[in-house]
Amino acid sequence: MMNPVISVIMPVYNAEKFIGQAVQSILNQTFKNFELIIINDGSTDKSEKIIENFSDNRIRYFSFKNKGVSASRNYGISVSLGKFIALMDADDISDSERLEKQLNFLMDNSHIQVVGTNCEIINQYGKVIRKKKFPEYHEQIEFLAPLFNSMCFASIMILKENLLKIGGYKEDLIGAEDHELLLRLLLGGFKVKNIQENLYMYRRVSDSISHKYLHIQKSNHYINAYNYLNTPEIVQKDFRNNFRKGLLEYYYGDISRCRKYLFKSLEEKSVSKLKVFRLLLVSILGHRFISLLRAKGVLPQINKMFYTMFRIDFQKVKET
């Protein structure tokens, strides 16, 4: 086989229910010149047996003791032969035209280095729960990136050399690994865009994530964002930095700090006073009550109520 243009990196850990579909969705791609690198990260179920049933010579299979998803991805990247890297999770499904459309986009838009897609959220049976639309352009993605998921990161394609330039994934980080990597790509000056097509099906299984892991994930998300918003490059060039810091504290942090940053943001000319007052009004409820609303998932509904009242949303920022 000639050297592949694209290397698809797929870590696997106990994915016997869905790994067959995931692999087949890559093998069914309309673009054929790729390799699928599967890294079995210490699975104890039948994942390995299912993988070995595939006889396609584009599959390269590696197996080692459990080291974590970031270590698996980094290993896959290190042994890859393709010029481009496409990510893929072992329980998800890629549209048959995904690789072709992403590659064509990057070839036609040399100023963009990272491309993602919109996606469909599916349940364990493959039924579409909802469709997820992400912001399209770099400026929108960058503004939202510290706060929410502004890309379906499992769907991205990127030049391998650019991924290596920033050092790949941080292997000591558990939870919010993709978020941290995206922020480093943005700090590295790489331009990103989301194709406005549903080319990826992201599977959400209700019992697959523990509450403890979700807490760790949210905590790391906050730390990633805090570090990003306080880097000298962002502080110097971002004229809405206090506003974004206020939003970060509003959704993930301390309400008293939220108010402090929001009051400071009133001095930022590009931020609407009405948008700030909308958040300040909710923040009066206090940290303990806001924390309860976060835990119950009520905060987005309150934001929607205020949006209805004011008929305006702040920078088109909505929780995702």
Order of alpha helices (4+ residues) and beta strands (2+ residues): beta-alpha-beta-alpha-beta-alpha-beta-beta-alpha-beta-beta-alpha-beta-alpha-alpha-beta-alpha-alpha-alpha-alpha-alpha-alpha-alpha
